[in-house]
């Protein structure tokens, strides 16, 4: 039975994340300490204490990376293929052997810092609107210099739209008129996975170009292509392109299933991706491991 490892993205963070793993797993503590040493801010306090910085993108992304890597270390579980959602693609690349953990956290910290600088954008989650109708509305509202676009294709009935802040507001109002069940503004610092990330992408590309990417030891299903990639140059290019491209999560899951995935294990905070998995394909046995207690339950099954 092939196992897919899932790595969550922003929105899953919470105060105290991975603290129990740090306190009860020597393997988890070792990995977390290594990550904490490779950033120039107090990530340990941001994750373990009540710290408002946890919801700021430049700190959220390293925290999520750290939590996922801690779960893997504490459990020792291995995947037959990996899939990360947005930021989650980076811990996925570490698990697949494309990056070492030091380069992984360096890239994550740079990505978060660059994305946090972008301004003038917004994001909104749309439930219960056909993707074709949603794309039509985006096209109607967009102009040459101001755009809205699908950013996260999370499930058949759930899409996140990103772009110019005023157009996102206009989109939200019109989406309700056109039959969307729910429209929810997201509390984010920028328009992730949209054209407004072009400046951040350019700097990110320059930073990543100097870091060596290895061929993966297991398939990496990437957000941009929704295909299992094995060429390290393509993996690097698509990691960069992801900043301005949609996360094609629904297609990625279907690819994993077509590649033989029968079990999915989400490693990291909460169970956002597990919920999306069940909307996309209920035939896959899906579990999430967030805490040490859940890790022990999984290992004892």
PyMOL commands that set and color helices and strands:
alter all, ss='L'
color gray80, all
select helices_A, chain A and resi 19-24+26-37+43-48+52-55+57-75+88-95+101-116+131-141+165-177+195-208+232-244+249-258+272-280+292-300
alter helices_A, ss='H'
color red, helices_A
select strands_A, chain A and resi 2-7+81-84+121-127+148-155+158-164+182-185+219-221+228-229+261-267+285-289
alter strands_A, ss='S'
color yellow, strands_A
deselect
rebuild
show_as cartoon
